[in-house]
Amino acid sequence: MPHRMDLSQVDHVARLARLELSDEERRRFAEQLGRILEHVAALDALDTSGVEPTSHVLPMTNVLREDQVTPSLPREVVLAEAREQEDGYFKVPRVILPD
Amino acid sequence: MSDEIFTLTAHALRDRFRGGALRPSEAVEACLRRIDQVDGRLHAFLHVDREGALAEARRWDAVYAASSGGDGLPPLAGVPVAIKDNMCTCGLPTTAGSRILGQWRPPYDATVIERLRAAGAVILGKTNLDEFAMGSSTENSAFGPTHNPWDLDRVPGGSSGGSAAAVAAGEAPLALGSDTGGSIRQPAALCGVVGLKPTYGRVSRYGLIAFASSLDQIGPFSRDVADCALLLDAIAGHDPRDSTSASIPCPDFAGGLTPDVRGMRLGLPRETFGEGLERGVRDAVLAAARHMESLGARVEEVSLPHLEHALPTYYLIAPAECSSNLARYDGVQYGPRMETDDLITMYARTRAQGFGAEVKRRIMLGTYALSAGYYDAFYLKAQRVRTLVRRDFEHALEKVDLLLMPVSPSVAFRIGEKVDDPLQMYLSDIYTIPVNLAGNPGISISCGLAASLPVGLQLVGRPFDEATVLRAAYAYEQTTEHHRARPPL
């Protein structure tokens, strides 16, 4: 495992996470995340070959049921908390910008 | 002991409602007066629903008056309950301790809220928490920290610090919290109240604002074990709206309480009594073990060999799940939005403004752990180690009925002491996190004071065996006085 984080990695991860970071945050996260990653490096020493991963603690099986129509929340109630809406849809800023 | 209404347990309130000695509206008024009196200093509540709670209580006044000694009324009829503010309450603000939800009012109730209402409970208000339940001190709330009722300069623990402080201070007899890595048990310990994390799957998570979905579990806070069982009875059970809620029958937890541990086998995991544990906490927990022995339990040492790996495992799995769950906060469906010309910048700027430092740190860590090239080395590795931690608990609980251990390595620490050192903060959950990774039920009950601050005793049972956890806790409590100690407010 790599256990350091440089500023370009911080920027890459911030882009993936859709987070705009200040310069101060970039430097702080590089330092703090590096220290946390050093701490989790302790797992490297453990031999886990042949150990099944646990994604869930319960024995899970598919839940099957009849496909029945039940009431949903009214559209206007769901849209009521949105910053912008139009014609019954959530409205967002432009997705594709003109050149 | 003072007989003021705000000091009464839920079962004592219920007995008085039934006997006609007290009305639900008087109980709610007593809680509201107590909130007026102390919450300016504690900041346990983010929102108090005065009018709604009083109206609901007056409705129960009439129902009791028309009944024959409360016959046939639901178990919590007229009893006030406070709710951690990461559970959806229809029409009441639900913030998750974050600015990113603004003044969001959910259009539906969480399943636990529906069940509480069906059980007759009166929702008093919403309690403070670390933002999105990420933290161990309630200092990460966007609305300012909660103070520990035992010492206002100290943290109440977290992330359910508001619920723990409210119950400890007499603002509410009962509260709900959520526990992802110790967020019920650790604040219960630091505030000297009872807090139970049920088995993963015992209580529906529908309407709980998700942090780490494979670890999150809702549970009760109370001032005694009988109340804890009463509240668990109200919220437990299968819910078709949560595919991870278990279809396993629930016993009558409150009805089945007996203070008897004769012949019960208790295991002390040696790894939880090592370096890093404060002397005062260690002494109080070991004294509790001797007390259980005097009641007829058999105490022996056991081992959880992978305990030291639980913390790094958790700090990969929980942030990974958090980074995925919190992707939904993007300024589109609810909450404030930063106005920009294009969508991607709007997302990134809205999230930058809306989230606090710890939430951003965990989103960054989780995104990194899940990103291309690192997934196997971090996330998959952590999931394999999680299996080893689970097996430790399985093996230990083949030999003994319960594990007996500390909740937190220290008593309540000072506000500000650990805010700049995330790793030190994470270490305060070192004895609670492994239990979430394994999924087992665990309770924190008060086992005395160290330096005038409460110490928590943790009892951990087999999956879906909350009954044995509660029985041992009840036996301890019925033969000790620690749970009666109240903060000097």
Contacts between the chains, C-beta under 8 A, distances in Angstrom:
chain1	res1	chain2	res2	distance
A	1	B	374	7.8
A	1	B	377	4.7
A	1	B	378	6.6
A	1	B	381	7.8
A	2	B	374	7.8
A	5	B	368	7.5
A	9	B	368	7.6
A	10	B	364	7.4
A	12	B	371	7.9
A	13	B	364	5.5
A	13	B	367	5.1
A	13	B	368	4.9
A	13	B	371	6.7
A	14	B	348	8.0
A	14	B	364	6.8
A	16	B	367	5.1
A	16	B	371	6.1
A	17	B	323	6.3
A	17	B	351	7.9
A	17	B	363	5.1
A	17	B	364	6.2
A	17	B	367	4.2
A	18	B	327	7.6
A	18	B	330	7.1
A	18	B	344	7.1
A	18	B	347	4.4
A	18	B	348	4.8
A	18	B	351	5.7
A	19	B	348	6.0
A	19	B	351	5.3
A	19	B	352	5.8
A	19	B	355	7.5
A	19	B	360	6.0
A	19	B	363	6.5
A	19	B	364	7.1
A	20	B	345	7.6
A	20	B	348	4.1
A	20	B	349	5.1
A	20	B	351	7.4
A	20	B	352	4.0
A	21	B	352	6.9
A	21	B	360	7.6
A	22	B	352	8.0
A	25	B	357	7.8
A	25	B	360	7.1
A	29	B	360	7.5
A	29	B	361	6.5
A	29	B	364	5.6
A	32	B	361	6.4
A	32	B	422	5.9
A	33	B	361	7.1
A	33	B	364	6.1
A	33	B	365	5.9
A	33	B	368	7.1
A	35	B	422	8.0
A	35	B	423	6.2
A	36	B	315	6.3
A	36	B	365	6.3
A	36	B	422	6.6
A	36	B	423	6.5
A	39	B	311	7.6
A	39	B	312	5.8
A	39	B	315	7.3
A	39	B	423	6.0
A	40	B	312	3.9
A	40	B	315	6.0
A	40	B	316	5.8
A	40	B	378	7.3
A	40	B	382	7.8
A	41	B	312	7.8
A	42	B	308	7.3
A	42	B	309	6.5
A	42	B	312	5.3
A	43	B	309	6.1
A	43	B	312	5.3
A	43	B	313	6.7
A	43	B	316	7.9
A	43	B	381	5.6
A	43	B	382	6.7
A	43	B	385	5.6
A	46	B	306	7.8
A	46	B	309	6.3
A	46	B	385	6.0
A	46	B	388	7.3
A	48	B	381	6.5
A	48	B	384	3.9
A	48	B	385	6.2
A	48	B	388	7.2
A	51	B	384	4.5
A	51	B	385	7.9
A	51	B	387	5.2
A	51	B	388	6.4
A	52	B	384	7.3
A	52	B	387	5.7
A	53	B	380	5.8
A	53	B	383	3.4
A	53	B	384	5.0
A	53	B	386	7.3
A	53	B	387	6.5
A	54	B	383	5.5
A	54	B	384	7.8
A	54	B	386	4.3
A	54	B	387	4.5
A	54	B	390	6.0
A	54	B	437	7.9
A	55	B	214	6.6
A	55	B	383	6.0
A	56	B	214	5.6
A	56	B	244	7.3
A	57	B	200	5.2
A	57	B	201	7.7
A	57	B	214	7.2
A	57	B	390	6.7
A	57	B	438	6.7
A	57	B	439	3.2
A	57	B	463	7.6
A	58	B	200	6.6
A	58	B	201	5.0
A	58	B	244	6.5
A	58	B	246	6.1
A	58	B	439	7.1
A	60	B	244	7.5
A	63	B	240	7.8
A	63	B	243	5.6
A	65	B	240	7.4
A	73	B	107	5.4
A	73	B	108	6.7
A	77	B	107	4.6
A	78	B	107	6.5
A	78	B	333	7.8
A	80	B	107	7.5
A	81	B	104	5.8
A	81	B	105	7.2
A	81	B	107	7.9
A	81	B	333	6.9
A	81	B	334	4.0
A	81	B	335	7.6
A	82	B	332	6.9
A	82	B	333	5.7
A	82	B	334	6.5
A	83	B	331	6.5
A	83	B	332	7.7
A	83	B	335	7.7
A	83	B	336	7.1
A	83	B	337	4.3
A	84	B	337	7.6
A	90	B	332	5.3
A	90	B	333	6.0
A	92	B	332	5.7
A	92	B	343	5.4
A	92	B	346	7.1
A	93	B	339	7.8
A	93	B	340	6.2
A	93	B	341	6.3
A	93	B	342	5.7
A	93	B	343	5.1
A	93	B	346	5.0
A	94	B	341	6.4
A	94	B	342	5.5
A	94	B	343	6.8
A	95	B	342	7.2
A	95	B	343	4.8
A	97	B	341	7.0
A	97	B	342	5.3
